[in-house]
Amino acid sequence: MSTSEQIEEKLKDYIDPYMEQDLVSTHCIKNIAIDGSAVTIDVELGFPHQGYEADLKKSITDSVTGLDDIDSAIVNVTSKIVTHAVQKGVKPVKGVKNIIAVASGKGGVGKSTTTVNLALALAADGATVGVLDADIYGPSIPRMLGITGKPESDDGQSLNPLVNYGIQTMSIGFLVDDDTPMIWRGPMVTQALEQLFNDTKWDGVDYLVVDLPPGTGDVQLTLAQKIPVSGAVIVTTPQDIALLDARKGLKMFDKVNVPVLGVIENMSIHICSQCGNEERIFGEGGGKRMSDEENVALLGDLPLDISIRQLADEGKPTVVAEPEGRITQMYVNMARKIAAKLALKAKDYSNKFPTIVIKND
């Protein structure tokens, strides 16, 4: 009769496609119970799994029923999303477990569109998700998420995030008119950003996805020095000029000890809607080269598709407008990889230690 140890060894043959490791070495197998020729396996993932559960159960079942004396398997899958380690000396944001920064280094690469679709993909998998629009000078998240109106305050001190598609959202765009330019100096931008983070009443957010402006200026430095960032994602296009700036963004996160979870190559290929001809307008393989040279994961690539732009402009991003579509599945796969890679990072144990106070009585 097979033992728990033998079943564990068999499970090591299955490599999770998102963590890119087996479930045993990642400590996701919580219990194995054998009853004759049947086995029950309890799996606890560190990332949301709603759209992935059926495939995972089948893969595990196929793996263990390959043993001669195991005829059936019951696989129970749960998720436990925890808070992960951030920069030293940075206070947590109340109501938020993990902050994921989406950066580009260069404008015009589709970073904001990628941000909202990744957030929606995480929510579709069962996570509680927020989006913070950190582009003070050019906020675009309200339009992309189809949100209008101004945030309310219950206590006169904090603002309630506005919600659409289940995403808790905050942006300076909610507080000023659409045609009002933000003619602010650096210190004002820094203060505004801190207030957006800390004075918003986030409610049990597993992942707060932050849309950063391009560059490595005041907003990025504030994020690195004062906001607890669990990980960063770099969005680029294939051409060398975009990659040059994307590398600067990656190096900035390295210097401030924020782990880069991976690179997304946007606009990698254009498929003509009329004739179907495929053309790599912005070059080829740039994201892969950056991934190899900088030793970071290539999370995936996205096509240059007119529907992505049109749906974002209409306030109905691809993931909600076309939930079964090919491009939505690309966003879902990338979002799962981001959450899975974050799940493998060090956890935050700061709340496990008591606060020591010294008094002179």
C-alpha angles and dihedrals in degrees: 000000000000117000129215088256092055091049090050090052090051091049090055088070090068113082114199107233094220103042089034089217134089121270094241099056090045090055093238094130104087102170141005119194121183122201111176107295093347127084132193117206124191115205125189116190124197092220135053113278110176096125093037101048099093094050092046093050091050093048092051092044092050090049099052097037085061086079113096097239100038112090102166141017136200111204120194114194125192134164128225113187111195136182114269131211119277137181114315118263096017118128119230121252109245113250095015127101101184135012118206116192118209110203138168113179087218131059125237098039096113097259097146093048089049091049096055094044093049090050091050091048091053089049091049088057091056106268126132103241138189132187124209118194103215094174095105095176097045112021111184104158096091091060094043092052092042094240125150133170134055128285119255129222124220096189104026091246108068133041126230112232117241114243134212129156086008092295118130105221138188128179139157083236089075091058102048135045118267093247096045112108117220100232096179135143123231099269091052091051091049093051092046092051093051090050092050090054101040104030095051116098098231112188116215095316114183093189127018105195111204122205105211125199116244119273137036101273139117098318094050093046092049089051092050097045105035110018122072103239117187096190146337136230123205120213118199142156121234100256121102096242092057091045091052091058093040089057089055090055091049092050090050092058090047091055093052094044097248110143116236107224094196152299128274118203110210127193089019095154137009120217113196110238090211106045105011093238112158118220131171097219096176098040131267139278098004095134091048092051091050090047092052096043096045096037095236129129122266099225094191145288133259130209126240095252125168092215092065091058095041095050093047091051089051093052092246106104120206097259093060098032096049106021093167096041128119094243092049089056089054091055091045092052092049093047091051091049090052093049092044094050090048089050089060093054124096116286125235110252097169092109090056093068123077121243110248116215122186116206133181105221 
